Amino acid sequence: MDMKPKVIVICGPTASGKTSLSIELAKQINGEIISADSMQIYKDMDIGTAKPSTEEMQGIKHYLLDFVPPEERYSVAQYKIDAKKAIKEILEKGKVPIIVGGTGLYVDSLIYEIEYNDIKLDEEYRKKLEEIAEKQEIDPQAMQKISANDKKRIMRVIEIYKATGKTKTEQEIESRKKPVEYDYKVFAINWERETLYQRINKRVDIMLEQGLIEEVKSILKKYQKFPTAMQGLGYKEVVDYLDGKYTKEEMIEKIKMETRRYAKRQLTWFRKNKQTTWLEGTNEIQNNINIILEVSNIERRKTKK
């Protein structure tokens, strides 16, 4: 019988407690963590992305955090290559890889072996795409899953079609036929909606206390070119506030509202993965770890320094 190495995946919406659960789990099973977060990859963007601090990491090695300059574009295809490399490295040390994050495309590219061809775009072409994104009907199936204001993903559908002649849906079906290299055990953290929204609102308040506005100012000073990453949630609202488009109160409200909307989309995304085991956010962390160990059939073994 072919025994594929096990890889644990912990996903779920923003502010659901993925960081603390995964670090505690890593300590108990001698694991290392690979981030699956499309914002935490960026350097200099710590507060607004809720990147775990050195103290929070408690000596657990993290991969794919804090390594891409904010003005660079980083594709799902690139993520898949880097994450696979990290999985291999962790397994070679005799440790357990734990994938943690809320970016559904990143998670899916691994657990379903989806190939998103690496498509680099010039800005002119991107502008044209933006204009036709409004009225584009290339792949109605993929379009139905995308909220109208989520232009970035609409563009992705169009880019894939232009580059490959195949729709995103066709490409995903085709690439899912590939054998999956690892035995991915997928978990997601669930909260009752109102409680999750309260956690999100509180997290936004904490980010502002920690200096989110100052962080944005220093990034804008440091980089000549306006960083791509500044289009990210929580950052673009601060940029608009600094440009005088909102009052501070409006900016805070807008970040909270957009983050709640994002969490709702994340939940919809993760719910469609049928192999996911859902963990209750209200459980004690240890209870959730026990469920993970039982479902994955993984032994407890303390982290070796």
C-alpha positions as CSV (number, residue, x, y, z in Angstrom):
1,M,0.0,0.0,0.0
2,D,1.3,3.4,-1.0
3,M,1.7,5.4,2.2
4,K,1.8,9.1,1.2
5,P,3.4,11.5,3.8
6,K,0.8,13.3,5.8
7,V,0.4,17.1,5.6
8,I,-2.0,18.9,7.9
9,V,-4.0,21.9,6.6
10,I,-5.6,24.4,8.9
11,C,-7.8,27.0,7.1
12,G,-10.7,29.2,7.9
13,P,-11.8,32.8,7.8
14,T,-9.7,35.7,9.0
15,A,-9.6,36.2,12.8
16,S,-10.8,32.6,13.4
17,G,-7.7,31.6,15.5
18,K,-5.7,29.7,13.0
19,T,-2.3,31.0,14.2
20,S,-2.6,30.0,17.9
21,L,-4.1,26.6,17.0
22,S,-1.4,25.8,14.5
23,I,1.5,26.9,16.7
24,E,0.2,24.8,19.7
25,L,-0.3,21.8,17.3
26,A,3.2,22.2,15.9
27,K,4.7,22.1,19.4
28,Q,2.9,18.9,20.2
29,I,3.6,16.9,17.0
30,N,7.1,18.3,16.1
31,G,5.7,20.2,13.2
32,E,6.7,23.3,11.1
33,I,4.3,25.8,9.6
34,I,3.9,26.9,6.0
35,S,1.7,30.0,5.6
36,A,-1.1,30.0,3.0
37,D,-1.8,33.7,3.2
38,S,-1.5,35.9,0.1
39,M,-0.8,39.0,2.2
40,Q,1.6,37.7,4.8
41,I,4.0,36.9,2.1
42,Y,4.9,40.6,1.8
43,K,7.8,42.2,3.6
44,D,7.2,45.3,5.7
45,M,3.4,44.5,6.0
46,D,3.1,43.0,9.5
47,I,0.3,44.8,11.3
48,G,-2.4,44.8,8.6
49,T,-1.8,41.2,7.7
50,A,-1.8,39.9,11.3
51,K,1.5,38.3,10.7
52,P,2.6,36.2,13.7
53,S,5.3,37.9,15.7
54,T,8.5,36.1,16.8
55,E,7.0,35.8,20.3
56,E,3.8,34.2,19.0
57,M,5.8,31.7,16.9
58,Q,7.3,30.3,20.1
59,G,10.3,29.0,18.3
60,I,8.3,27.1,15.6
61,K,9.8,27.6,12.1
62,H,7.5,29.3,9.7
63,Y,7.8,29.3,5.9
64,L,6.5,31.6,3.1
65,L,6.1,34.6,5.4
66,D,7.7,38.0,4.8
67,F,9.7,37.3,1.7
68,V,8.1,39.2,-1.3
69,P,8.7,42.9,-1.7
70,P,5.3,44.7,-1.7
71,E,5.6,46.1,-5.2
72,E,6.0,42.6,-6.7
73,R,3.3,40.3,-8.0
74,Y,3.3,36.8,-6.7
75,S,1.2,34.2,-8.4
76,V,-0.6,31.1,-7.2
77,A,1.6,29.0,-9.5
78,Q,4.7,30.4,-7.7
79,Y,3.1,29.7,-4.3
80,K,2.5,26.1,-5.2
81,I,6.2,25.6,-6.2
82,D,7.4,27.3,-3.0
83,A,5.0,25.5,-0.7
84,K,5.9,22.1,-2.3
85,K,9.6,22.9,-1.7
86,A,8.9,23.7,2.0
87,I,6.8,20.6,2.5
88,K,9.7,18.5,1.2
89,E,12.2,20.3,3.4
90,I,10.1,19.7,6.5
91,L,9.5,16.0,5.8
92,E,13.2,15.5,5.2
93,K,13.8,16.7,8.7
94,G,11.4,14.1,10.0
95,K,8.9,16.7,11.0
96,V,5.2,17.2,10.2
97,P,4.3,20.0,7.6
98,I,1.3,22.2,8.7
99,I,-0.2,24.5,6.1
100,V,-2.0,27.4,7.7
101,G,-3.9,30.2,6.1
102,G,-7.1,31.7,4.7
103,T,-6.2,32.1,1.0
104,G,-8.5,29.5,-0.7
105,L,-6.6,29.5,-4.0
106,Y,-3.3,28.7,-2.3
107,V,-4.8,25.8,-0.3
108,D,-6.7,24.4,-3.4
109,S,-3.6,24.5,-5.6
110,L,-2.0,22.1,-3.1
111,I,-4.8,19.8,-2.0
112,Y,-6.2,19.3,-5.5
113,E,-2.9,19.6,-7.4
114,I,-4.4,22.5,-9.5
115,E,-2.1,24.0,-12.0
116,Y,-2.6,27.7,-12.4
117,N,-0.2,28.6,-15.2
118,D,2.1,31.4,-14.2
119,I,0.7,34.3,-16.1
120,K,2.6,37.6,-15.9
121,L,0.7,40.6,-17.2
122,D,1.8,44.0,-18.4
123,E,-0.2,47.0,-17.0
124,E,-1.7,48.0,-20.3
125,Y,-3.2,44.6,-20.8
126,R,-4.4,44.6,-17.2
127,K,-6.2,47.9,-17.8
128,K,-7.9,46.5,-20.9
129,L,-9.0,43.5,-18.9
130,E,-10.4,45.7,-16.2
131,E,-12.6,47.3,-18.8
132,I,-13.9,44.1,-20.2
133,A,-14.2,42.4,-16.8
134,E,-17.4,44.3,-16.3
135,K,-19.1,42.6,-19.3
136,Q,-17.2,39.4,-19.7
137,E,-19.0,36.1,-20.1
138,I,-16.1,33.7,-20.9
139,D,-16.7,31.3,-18.0
140,P,-20.2,31.8,-16.5
141,Q,-19.6,28.9,-14.0
142,A,-16.6,30.5,-12.4
143,M,-18.3,34.0,-12.6
144,Q,-21.3,32.8,-10.6
145,K,-19.0,32.1,-7.6
146,I,-17.5,35.6,-7.7
147,S,-19.0,38.6,-6.2
148,A,-19.2,41.5,-8.7
149,N,-16.9,43.7,-6.8
150,D,-14.2,41.0,-6.7
151,K,-12.5,42.2,-9.8
152,K,-9.2,40.6,-9.1
153,R,-10.6,37.1,-9.4
154,I,-12.7,38.0,-12.5
155,M,-9.5,39.2,-14.1
156,R,-7.8,35.9,-13.2
157,V,-10.6,34.0,-15.0
158,I,-10.0,36.1,-18.1
159,E,-6.2,35.9,-17.8
160,I,-6.3,32.1,-17.6
161,Y,-8.6,32.0,-20.7
162,K,-6.4,34.4,-22.7
163,A,-3.2,32.5,-21.8
164,T,-4.4,29.0,-22.2
165,G,-7.6,29.1,-24.4
166,K,-9.2,27.2,-21.5
167,T,-11.6,28.5,-18.9
168,K,-10.6,28.4,-15.2
169,T,-13.2,25.7,-14.7
170,E,-11.9,23.6,-17.5
171,Q,-8.3,24.0,-16.3
172,E,-9.2,23.1,-12.8
173,I,-11.1,19.9,-13.9
174,E,-8.1,19.0,-16.1
175,S,-5.4,19.5,-13.5
176,R,-7.4,17.8,-10.8
177,K,-6.9,14.5,-12.7
178,K,-3.2,14.6,-11.6
179,P,-2.4,12.3,-8.6
180,V,-2.0,14.3,-5.4
181,E,1.5,13.8,-3.9
182,Y,0.7,14.0,-0.2
183,D,-2.1,12.9,2.1
184,Y,-3.6,16.2,3.0
185,K,-5.7,16.2,6.2
186,V,-7.8,19.4,5.9
187,F,-9.4,21.2,8.9
188,A,-11.2,24.5,9.1
189,I,-12.3,26.6,12.1
190,N,-15.9,27.5,12.3
191,W,-17.5,30.3,14.4
192,E,-21.1,31.5,14.7
193,R,-21.3,34.4,12.4
194,E,-22.0,37.2,14.9
195,T,-19.1,36.0,17.2
196,L,-16.7,35.9,14.2
197,Y,-17.7,39.5,13.2
198,Q,-17.1,40.7,16.8
199,R,-13.6,39.1,16.6
200,I,-12.9,40.8,13.3
201,N,-14.0,44.2,14.6
202,K,-11.8,43.8,17.7
203,R,-8.9,42.7,15.5
204,V,-9.2,45.8,13.4
205,D,-9.2,48.0,16.5
206,I,-6.0,46.3,17.7
207,M,-4.3,46.7,14.3
208,L,-5.0,50.5,14.5
209,E,-3.7,50.6,18.1
210,Q,-0.5,48.8,17.0
211,G,0.1,51.4,14.3
212,L,-1.5,50.3,11.0
213,I,-1.6,53.9,9.7
214,E,2.1,54.5,10.5
215,E,2.9,51.1,8.8
216,V,1.2,52.3,5.6
217,K,2.9,55.6,5.7
218,S,6.4,54.0,6.0
219,I,5.7,51.6,3.1
220,L,4.6,54.5,0.9
221,K,7.8,56.3,1.8
222,K,10.1,53.3,1.3
223,Y,8.9,52.1,-2.1
224,Q,9.2,54.2,-5.3
225,K,6.6,52.3,-7.2
226,F,3.1,52.1,-5.6
227,P,3.1,48.6,-4.1
228,T,0.7,46.1,-5.6
229,A,0.1,44.8,-2.1
230,M,-1.4,48.1,-1.1
231,Q,-4.5,47.0,-2.9
232,G,-4.9,44.5,-0.1
233,L,-7.7,44.6,2.5
234,G,-7.0,47.1,5.3
235,Y,-4.2,48.8,3.3
236,K,-6.2,50.4,0.5
237,E,-8.6,51.9,3.0
238,V,-5.8,53.5,4.9
239,V,-4.3,54.8,1.7
240,D,-7.7,56.3,0.8
241,Y,-7.9,57.9,4.3
242,L,-4.4,59.4,3.8
243,D,-5.6,60.8,0.5
244,G,-8.4,62.5,2.2
245,K,-11.2,60.3,0.8
246,Y,-12.5,59.3,4.2
247,T,-12.5,60.5,7.7
248,K,-10.7,58.2,10.2
249,E,-14.0,56.9,11.5
250,E,-15.3,56.1,8.0
251,M,-12.0,54.3,7.2
252,I,-12.3,52.1,10.4
253,E,-15.9,51.3,9.6
254,K,-14.9,50.4,6.0
255,I,-12.0,48.1,7.0
256,K,-14.3,46.3,9.4
257,M,-17.1,45.9,6.8
258,E,-14.8,44.8,4.0
259,T,-13.1,42.3,6.3
260,R,-16.4,40.8,7.4
261,R,-17.4,40.5,3.7
262,Y,-14.1,38.8,3.0
263,A,-14.6,36.3,5.9
264,K,-18.0,35.5,4.4
265,R,-16.4,34.7,1.0
266,Q,-13.7,32.6,2.7
267,L,-16.3,30.5,4.5
268,T,-18.2,29.9,1.3
269,W,-14.9,28.9,-0.4
270,F,-13.8,26.5,2.4
271,R,-17.3,24.9,2.7
272,K,-17.1,23.6,-0.8
273,N,-14.1,21.4,0.0
274,K,-15.8,18.2,0.9
275,Q,-12.8,16.6,2.6
276,T,-12.7,19.3,5.3
277,T,-13.2,18.4,9.0
278,W,-14.7,21.5,10.8
279,L,-13.5,22.5,14.2
280,E,-15.5,24.7,16.5
281,G,-13.7,27.9,17.4
282,T,-15.4,27.9,20.8
283,N,-13.6,24.7,21.7
284,E,-10.5,24.8,23.9
285,I,-7.5,24.7,21.6
286,Q,-6.5,21.3,23.2
287,N,-9.8,19.8,22.2
288,N,-9.3,20.8,18.6
289,I,-5.8,19.5,18.6
290,N,-7.1,16.1,19.9
291,I,-9.6,16.0,17.1
292,I,-6.9,16.8,14.5
293,L,-4.6,14.0,15.9
294,E,-7.5,11.5,15.9
295,V,-8.7,12.3,12.4
296,S,-5.1,12.5,11.0
297,N,-3.9,9.5,13.0
298,I,-0.8,11.3,14.0
299,E,1.1,10.6,17.2
300,R,2.1,13.3,19.7
301,R,5.8,13.9,19.7
302,K,7.3,17.0,21.2
303,T,9.3,19.4,19.1
304,K,13.0,18.7,19.1
305,K,15.1,21.8,19.2
